Amino acid sequence: MADIDAIQAAFDAQDYIFSAHASDRAAQRAIRSLEIEQAIAQGEVIEDYPDDKYGPSCLMMGYSDAKRPLHIQVSYPPKVKIITVYEPSPHEWESDLKTRKPS
């Protein structure tokens, strides 16, 4: 299970990296590192992927200080990596932005 305190501590210390995919997506979507850090600082784990084929990770949801909702998939510590980042779509997520809509 994801250790949210350890993930948040890594972001607080700026001890994390972007995957190439996450870096590309953040640039395409105009999502700044500061916004990601803000969202992680007060965010929560909404999905856990302990058996992901690329390594254990989780999906976190939080808001930037400007109230921008973000979903950030991050790998488990000790080496925290942002796998992808995006604004959740209301077509795919319930109004709480934490629950996937049925397919």
C-alpha positions in Angstrom: 0.0 0.0 0.0 1.2 3.5 -0.8 2.8 5.4 2.0 1.3 8.9 1.5 3.5 10.5 4.2 6.7 9.2 2.5 5.5 10.4 -0.9 4.6 13.8 0.5 7.9 14.1 2.3 9.8 13.3 -1.0 7.9 16.1 -2.7 8.4 18.5 0.1 12.1 17.8 -0.1 11.9 18.0 -3.9 13.3 14.5 -4.0 11.4 13.2 -7.0 11.8 12.9 -10.7 9.6 13.1 -13.8 9.3 10.2 -16.3 9.8 11.3 -19.9 6.0 10.7 -20.4 5.1 12.9 -17.3 7.4 15.6 -18.4 5.9 15.7 -21.9 2.3 15.6 -20.5 2.9 18.3 -18.0 4.3 20.5 -20.8 1.5 19.8 -23.1 -1.1 20.5 -20.4 0.7 23.6 -19.0 1.0 21.9 -15.5 3.9 23.4 -13.5 6.0 21.5 -11.0 4.8 23.9 -8.3 1.2 23.0 -9.0 2.1 19.3 -8.7 3.9 19.8 -5.4 0.9 21.8 -4.1 -1.6 19.1 -5.1 0.6 16.3 -3.6 1.0 18.3 -0.3 -2.7 18.2 0.5 -3.7 15.3 -1.8 -4.8 11.8 -1.2 -4.4 8.4 -2.7 -7.5 7.5 -4.8 -6.2 4.3 -6.5 -3.4 2.0 -5.5 -1.4 -0.1 -8.0 0.9 -2.3 -5.9 1.3 -4.8 -8.7 1.7 -2.5 -11.7 3.9 -4.0 -14.4 6.3 -1.0 -14.2 6.5 -1.1 -10.4 4.3 -0.2 -7.5 2.6 3.1 -7.8 -0.6 5.0 -6.9 -2.9 7.7 -8.3 -3.1 10.8 -6.1 -5.7 13.5 -6.4 -5.2 17.0 -5.0 -5.7 20.7 -5.8 -3.1 23.4 -6.6 -3.3 26.6 -4.6 -5.2 28.0 -7.5 -7.8 25.2 -7.0 -6.8 23.3 -10.2 -7.6 19.6 -9.7 -4.8 17.3 -10.6 -4.3 13.5 -10.8 -0.7 12.5 -10.4 0.4 8.9 -10.7 3.6 8.4 -8.7 5.8 5.4 -7.9 6.3 4.3 -4.4 9.3 5.5 -2.4 12.2 5.3 -2.0 12.6 6.7 -5.5 9.5 8.7 -6.2 8.8 9.3 -9.9 5.9 11.1 -11.5 4.6 8.7 -14.1 1.8 10.9 -15.5 -0.1 14.0 -14.5 -3.4 15.4 -15.8 -6.6 17.3 -15.0 -9.3 14.7 -14.4 -12.1 14.7 -17.0 -15.7 15.0 -15.8 -16.6 12.5 -18.6 -14.4 9.8 -16.9 -14.7 10.8 -13.2 -17.6 11.4 -10.8 -18.1 15.0 -9.5 -15.8 14.3 -6.5 -13.0 13.7 -9.2 -11.9 10.7 -7.1 -14.2 8.0 -8.4 -14.2 6.6 -11.9 -17.5 6.6 -13.7 -18.7 3.1 -14.8 -17.6 2.2 -18.3 
